[in-house]
């Protein structure tokens, strides 16, 4: 019979960073995903499941509010069919958000990911089925964590990881692996707050006639003018509007 070691809480440390979202069952309740972390890696895939840039946008807003540093980790690049598959990621790289391309299956990009996370406390968070746990196994083969396949019917993840777990890697990184999510709500964000998180749009807001311009119905809007002039990709403006409309 194996004796289990007893553990107890000694003290609760203050939160210096905190990644949160509304509880899916009660949107008035804050659900903290992870706290006291240095880097939040939003793990995505280009295919199987397909890339969802709207989810990246929501994560980047939550990450900026959290106080941690962002990282977009693109897994399954071995499934890349053409260079144009990466075009949707260009706005994030242009805004200075680190984007690491890698593959848990082939090992591509793992040295770059290791260096980005070295000696940091990090959390892997993202859509179900993108391969968060597979990446951890690739970064440290001694972990032998359980992974699952995508649903053959829906090509979405199956929630193989059902609880958060913490792992210390040989690189000195401490990684929190979290369950996959279907949707990511924004905690304590008002529609008027969204504009400042879209930095690629905000640079044109200085030309708006009103300081509180929402870039929707107002006249003399610098952002809408930049959109008309082709300086802002329509997909980026649409992404901004979708998030604003979802919060109304």
Secondary structure, DSSP 8 states (H G I E B T S, - for coil): ---------------S-EEEEE-SS-TTSEEEEEES-SEEEEEEESTTTT--HHHHHHHHHHHHHHTSEEEEEEE-GGG---GGGGGGGHHHHHTT--EEE--TTT-TTHHHHHHHHTT-EEEEEEBTTS-HHHHHHHH-TTS--------TTT--------S-EEEE-TTS-EEEE---BS----TT--GGGGGGG-HHHHTTGGG-SSTT--SSS-SS-HHHHHHHTTSS-HHHHHHHHHHHHHH-
